[in-house]
Amino acid sequence: MGDDELAEIRRRKMAEIQQQTAMQQQEIDRQQQYEAQMQMALMQVLEPEARERLSTIRLTRPDFARAVEQQLVMLAQNGRIQKKITDEQLKVILKQVTPAKKEFNIRRKG
């Protein structure tokens, strides 16, 4: 293997790494744009107290909060939300959406 071949391999590898980096940056930019759109939509749909409650939930249960946010935005886009959702209304929605907890009883035989 000559120096020219090694230089060509290095050049191709460097181009591949640069392409991967550019694709990753595009994905990050797309994700940030999506997040910004979600937050703008939530600002139009939720009152400040309700937004604060949802952001607190996001700290402890991010997947659950994301699902609720997506549902709220979808309802707003479909025109099913007429007024801003209050904190009390959000509490009701959260209770309806929260999966039922399973209870386990452990009995010892002895």
N, CA, C and O of each residue as an XYZ file, in Angstrom:
440
protein
N       0.851     -1.178      0.000
C       0.000      0.000      0.000
C       0.898      1.243      0.000
O       1.782      1.383      0.845
N       0.660      2.117     -0.938
C       1.497      3.299     -1.051
C       0.930      4.464     -0.274
O      -0.172      4.397      0.273
N       1.703      5.535     -0.236
C       1.278      6.743      0.465
C       0.031      7.348     -0.185
O      -0.836      7.892      0.499
N      -0.046      7.246     -1.506
C      -1.212      7.783     -2.217
C      -2.486      7.053     -1.809
O      -3.528      7.681     -1.621
N      -2.407      5.730     -1.670
C      -3.578      4.943     -1.264
C      -3.999      5.288      0.157
O      -5.189      5.439      0.436
N      -3.023      5.414      1.059
C      -3.341      5.789      2.447
C      -3.971      7.178      2.508
O      -4.928      7.394      3.252
N      -3.446      8.103      1.741
C      -3.991      9.457      1.714
C      -5.428      9.439      1.187
O      -6.281     10.167      1.695
N      -5.701      8.616      0.177
C      -7.046      8.506     -0.380
C      -8.013      7.911      0.646
O      -9.141      8.381      0.789
N      -7.569      6.885      1.349
C      -8.406      6.265      2.387
C      -8.705      7.276      3.495
O      -9.841      7.373      3.961
N      -7.696      8.020      3.909
C      -7.892      9.037      4.955
C      -8.871     10.114      4.482
O      -9.748     10.546      5.230
N      -8.703     10.540      3.218
C      -9.585     11.568      2.668
C     -11.031     11.089      2.649
O     -11.938     11.829      3.026
N     -11.248      9.839      2.205
C     -12.608      9.279      2.168
C     -13.199      9.155      3.577
O     -14.367      9.469      3.803
N     -12.381      8.697      4.501
C     -12.848      8.544      5.889
C     -13.220      9.904      6.477
O     -14.233     10.032      7.164
N     -12.398     10.916      6.204
C     -12.669     12.262      6.708
C     -13.964     12.799      6.096
O     -14.767     13.413      6.798
N     -14.173     12.577      4.802
C     -15.400     13.030      4.144
C     -16.611     12.323      4.742
O     -17.661     12.939      4.922
N     -16.474     11.040      5.051
C     -17.572     10.275      5.653
C     -17.913     10.813      7.034
O     -19.088     10.949      7.376
N     -16.898     11.118      7.826
C     -17.116     11.664      9.175
C     -17.792     13.029      9.090
O     -18.700     13.322      9.867
N     -17.350     13.863      8.148
C     -17.965     15.182      7.989
C     -19.432     15.069      7.573
O     -20.271     15.852      8.020
N     -19.735     14.097      6.723
C     -21.111     13.896      6.283
C     -21.984     13.442      7.454
O     -23.110     13.913      7.612
N     -21.461     12.524      8.276
C     -22.210     12.059      9.439
C     -22.461     13.200     10.413
O     -23.552     13.318     10.970
N     -21.450     14.042     10.618
C     -21.589     15.183     11.517
C     -22.649     16.151     10.998
O     -23.455     16.666     11.773
N     -22.649     16.396      9.706
C     -23.647     17.294      9.117
C     -25.054     16.729      9.281
O     -25.990     17.471      9.578
N     -25.207     15.418      9.088
C     -26.519     14.784      9.248
C     -26.984     14.855     10.698
O     -28.163     15.099     10.955
N     -26.079     14.646     11.641
C     -26.427     14.730     13.053
C     -26.859     16.144     13.417
O     -27.814     16.331     14.170
N     -26.159     17.137     12.883
C     -26.508     18.528     13.160
C     -27.876     18.867     12.577
O     -28.647     19.592     13.206
N     -28.188     18.359     11.392
C     -29.503     18.585     10.805
C     -30.595     17.976     11.678
O     -31.649     18.581     11.876
N     -30.342     16.793     12.192
C     -31.322     16.123     13.061
C     -31.527     16.923     14.348
O     -32.657     17.072     14.813
N     -30.455     17.428     14.914
C     -30.554     18.244     16.132
C     -31.349     19.516     15.844
O     -32.209     19.908     16.632
N     -31.056     20.159     14.709
C     -31.788     21.379     14.334
C     -33.270     21.095     14.134
O     -34.119     21.880     14.558
N     -33.580     19.980     13.491
C     -34.971     19.599     13.261
C     -35.683     19.357     14.593
O     -36.825     19.775     14.779
N     -34.997     18.678     15.518
C     -35.586     18.390     16.830
C     -35.836     19.690     17.603
O     -36.878     19.845     18.240
N     -34.888     20.612     17.546
C     -35.064     21.892     18.236
C     -36.210     22.696     17.638
O     -36.959     23.348     18.366
N     -36.349     22.654     16.338
C     -37.441     23.359     15.682
C     -38.789     22.753     16.094
O     -39.751     23.478     16.347
N     -38.849     21.426     16.158
C     -40.068     20.740     16.580
C     -40.418     21.126     18.010
O     -41.576     21.415     18.310
N     -39.414     21.133     18.904
C     -39.645     21.511     20.302
C     -40.178     22.938     20.405
O     -41.092     23.204     21.186
N     -39.617     23.848     19.627
C     -40.055     25.240     19.656
C     -41.505     25.357     19.188
O     -42.286     26.111     19.768
N     -41.867     24.617     18.143
C     -43.242     24.644     17.654
C     -44.195     24.079     18.702
O     -45.288     24.608     18.903
N     -43.778     23.003     19.369
C     -44.622     22.411     20.421
C     -44.852     23.416     21.549
O     -45.976     23.572     22.026
N     -43.790     24.092     21.972
C     -43.910     25.049     23.069
C     -44.801     26.230     22.675
O     -45.577     26.722     23.494
N     -44.690     26.678     21.442
C     -45.553     27.773     20.976
C     -47.017     27.338     20.971
O     -47.901     28.091     21.380
N     -47.260     26.121     20.504
C     -48.633     25.612     20.478
C     -49.173     25.462     21.900
O     -50.331     25.788     22.159
N     -48.354     24.977     22.810
C     -48.798     24.811     24.196
C     -49.065     26.163     24.854
O     -49.965     26.278     25.686
N     -48.295     27.180     24.491
C     -48.536     28.512     25.045
C     -49.905     29.033     24.618
O     -50.547     29.774     25.363
N     -50.349     28.654     23.435
C     -51.649     29.101     22.951
C     -52.783     28.287     23.559
O     -53.913     28.768     23.639
N     -52.499     27.066     23.987
C     -53.539     26.154     24.465
C     -53.675     26.173     25.987
O     -54.782     26.043     26.510
N     -52.556     26.336     26.703
C     -52.567     26.222     28.159
C     -52.384     27.569     28.844
O     -51.653     28.436     28.365
N     -53.067     27.725     29.978
C     -52.826     28.885     30.824
C     -51.489     28.693     31.536
O     -51.001     27.566     31.623
N     -50.889     29.763     32.043
C     -49.552     29.650     32.653
C     -49.447     28.598     33.768
O     -48.450     27.881     33.850
N     -50.465     28.507     34.616
C     -50.418     27.524     35.711
C     -50.413     26.100     35.167
O     -49.708     25.234     35.685
N     -51.191     25.864     34.135
C     -51.253     24.533     33.527
C     -49.928     24.195     32.849
O     -49.461     23.059     32.929
N     -49.321     25.179     32.179
C     -48.009     24.948     31.548
C     -46.965     24.622     32.602
O     -46.107     23.763     32.398
N     -47.045     25.315     33.732
C     -46.096     25.068     34.822
C     -46.266     23.650     35.374
O     -45.281     22.962     35.644
N     -47.508     23.222     35.539
C     -47.773     21.861     36.030
C     -47.214     20.826     35.046
O     -46.595     19.843     35.456
N     -47.431     21.049     33.776
C     -46.949     20.111     32.765
C     -45.415     20.077     32.727
O     -44.825     19.015     32.529
N     -44.781     21.219     32.913
C     -43.314     21.228     32.921
C     -42.772     20.530     34.169
O     -41.703     19.922     34.117
N     -43.487     20.609     35.281
C     -43.082     19.887     36.490
C     -43.208     18.386     36.265
O     -42.344     17.615     36.682
N     -44.270     17.981     35.614
C     -44.457     16.558     35.304
C     -43.354     16.083     34.367
O     -42.877     14.954     34.480
N     -42.953     16.950     33.440
C     -41.902     16.591     32.487
C     -40.601     16.252     33.202
O     -39.829     15.427     32.714
N     -40.346     16.868     34.341
C     -39.124     16.584     35.091
C     -39.108     15.167     35.646
O     -38.059     14.523     35.684
N     -40.266     14.684     36.077
C     -40.321     13.360     36.694
C     -40.706     12.257     35.718
O     -40.218     11.132     35.818
N     -41.581     12.584     34.775
C     -42.047     11.581     33.807
C     -42.045     12.168     32.403
O     -43.102     12.510     31.873
N     -40.873     12.289     31.798
C     -40.772     12.962     30.498
C     -41.590     12.300     29.385
O     -42.168     13.002     28.555
N     -41.651     10.979     29.350
C     -42.402     10.299     28.288
C     -43.896     10.567     28.420
O     -44.582     10.806     27.427
N     -44.389     10.526     29.642
C     -45.805     10.786     29.899
C     -46.151     12.236     29.527
O     -47.168     12.493     28.882
N     -45.297     13.172     29.939
C     -45.534     14.587     29.634
C     -45.520     14.811     28.125
O     -46.348     15.557     27.603
N     -44.598     14.180     27.428
C     -44.506     14.315     25.966
C     -45.795     13.818     25.314
O     -46.307     14.448     24.388
N     -46.321     12.688     25.796
C     -47.553     12.130     25.228
C     -48.731     13.088     25.447
O     -49.533     13.308     24.539
N     -48.829     13.649     26.642
C     -49.916     14.585     26.947
C     -49.781     15.838     26.085
O     -50.768     16.330     25.537
N     -48.557     16.352     25.967
C     -48.332     17.537     25.134
C     -48.746     17.280     23.694
O     -49.413     18.113     23.079
N     -48.360     16.147     23.161
C     -48.706     15.829     21.780
C     -50.212     15.715     21.597
O     -50.754     16.165     20.588
N     -50.885     15.115     22.569
C     -52.337     15.005     22.480
C     -52.994     16.384     22.513
O     -53.912     16.655     21.740
N     -52.526     17.250     23.403
C     -53.104     18.586     23.513
C     -52.899     19.380     22.221
O     -53.815     20.053     21.749
N     -51.708     19.297     21.662
C     -51.426     20.026     20.423
C     -52.285     19.472     19.290
O     -52.806     20.233     18.474
N     -52.434     18.154     19.238
C     -53.248     17.549     18.186
C     -54.713     17.986     18.318
O     -55.364     18.301     17.322
N     -55.223     18.003     19.546
C     -56.598     18.449     19.760
C     -56.770     19.907     19.342
O     -57.784     20.274     18.749
N     -55.784     20.723     19.653
C     -55.854     22.140     19.282
C     -55.817     22.304     17.770
O     -56.548     23.126     17.217
N     -54.979     21.536     17.100
C     -54.882     21.631     15.644
C     -56.168     21.185     14.966
O     -56.529     21.691     13.904
N     -56.857     20.230     15.590
C     -58.118     19.743     15.033
C     -59.299     20.631     15.416
O     -60.429     20.370     15.005
N     -59.044     21.680     16.199
C     -60.097     22.610     16.582
C     -60.983     22.108     17.708
O     -62.088     22.615     17.898
N     -60.517     21.125     18.453
C     -61.342     20.570     19.526
C     -61.132     21.293     20.853
O     -61.836     21.015     21.824
N     -60.179     22.211     20.906
C     -59.955     23.026     22.099
C     -60.315     24.456     21.727
O     -59.683     25.060     20.860
N     -61.335     24.994     22.389
C     -61.827     26.328     22.049
C     -61.171     27.400     22.912
O     -60.777     28.450     22.403
N     -61.050     27.145     24.213
C     -60.473     28.103     25.152
C     -59.165     27.535     25.692
O     -58.839     26.366     25.483
N     -58.425     28.394     26.392
C     -57.203     27.914     27.021
C     -57.568     26.965     28.164
O     -58.553     27.170     28.873
N     -56.758     25.932     28.323
C     -56.998     24.935     29.363
C     -56.436     25.455     30.678
O     -55.279     25.870     30.757
N     -57.273     25.425     31.706
C     -56.846     25.881     33.027
C     -56.121     24.758     33.748
O     -56.090     23.617     33.286
N     -55.535     25.104     34.895
C     -54.825     24.116     35.696
C     -55.779     23.022     36.176
O     -55.424     21.844     36.185
N     -56.985     23.413     36.571
C     -57.971     22.435     37.042
C     -58.379     21.482     35.920
O     -58.509     20.277     36.134
N     -58.578     22.029     34.730
C     -58.934     21.177     33.591
C     -57.788     20.230     33.240
O     -58.021     19.076     32.879
N     -56.552     20.718     33.347
C     -55.394     19.865     33.074
C     -55.314     18.730     34.090
O     -54.971     17.602     33.737
N     -55.627     19.023     35.343
C     -55.631     17.967     36.375
C     -56.602     16.849     35.991
O     -56.283     15.667     36.114
N     -57.788     17.239     35.527
C     -58.800     16.256     35.115
C     -58.278     15.433     33.933
O     -58.418     14.210     33.909
N     -57.681     16.107     32.966
C     -57.133     15.412     31.793
C     -56.048     14.435     32.225
O     -56.008     13.300     31.752
N     -55.177     14.868     33.113
C     -54.087     14.005     33.575
C     -54.613     12.777     34.307
O     -54.071     11.682     34.159
N     -55.676     12.960     35.103
C     -56.263     11.811     35.800
C     -56.852     10.817     34.812
O     -56.766      9.606     35.017
N     -57.453     11.329     33.739
C     -58.046     10.444     32.738
C     -56.982      9.699     31.948
O     -57.179      8.543     31.575
N     -55.867     10.349     31.693
C     -54.819      9.767     30.860
C     -53.894      8.850     31.651
O     -53.318      7.919     31.088
N     -53.744      9.101     32.948
C     -52.832      8.310     33.774
C     -53.300      6.870     33.825
O     -54.458      6.607     34.151
N     -52.422      5.935     33.508
C     -52.821      4.526     33.583
C     -53.101      4.116     35.029
O     -52.488      4.616     35.972
N     -54.038      3.199     35.166
C     -54.400      2.725     36.506
C     -53.220      1.970     37.105
O     -52.530      1.215     36.419
N     -53.006      2.189     38.388
C     -51.914      1.500     39.062
C     -52.347      0.087     39.406
O     -53.484     -0.157     39.811
N     -51.434     -0.815     39.239
C     -51.716     -2.200     39.591
C     -51.277     -2.417     41.029
O     -50.210     -1.972     41.453
N     -52.115     -3.100     41.752
C     -51.771     -3.397     43.146
C     -51.380     -4.851     43.253
O     -51.996     -5.734     42.655
N     -50.358     -5.071     44.017
C     -49.869     -6.423     44.237
C     -49.984     -6.753     45.715
O     -49.562     -5.984     46.579
N     -50.563     -7.912     45.982
C     -50.636     -8.400     47.353
C     -49.718     -9.599     47.469
O     -49.859    -10.579     46.738
N     -48.793     -9.514     48.379
C     -47.861    -10.610     48.584
C     -48.206    -11.259     49.918
O     -48.204    -10.617     50.968
N     -48.499    -12.536     49.843
C     -48.841    -13.286     51.058
C     -47.767    -14.328     51.296
O     -47.312    -15.002     50.372
N     -47.383    -14.441     52.516
C     -46.387    -15.437     52.884
C     -47.088    -16.668     53.414
O     -48.041    -16.594     54.189
N     -46.591    -17.772     52.977
C     -47.111    -19.033     53.525
C     -46.185    -19.444     54.639
O     -44.964    -19.422     54.487
N     -46.745    -19.805     55.718
C     -45.801    -20.163     56.764
C     -46.365    -20.823     57.910
O     -45.640    -21.164     58.845
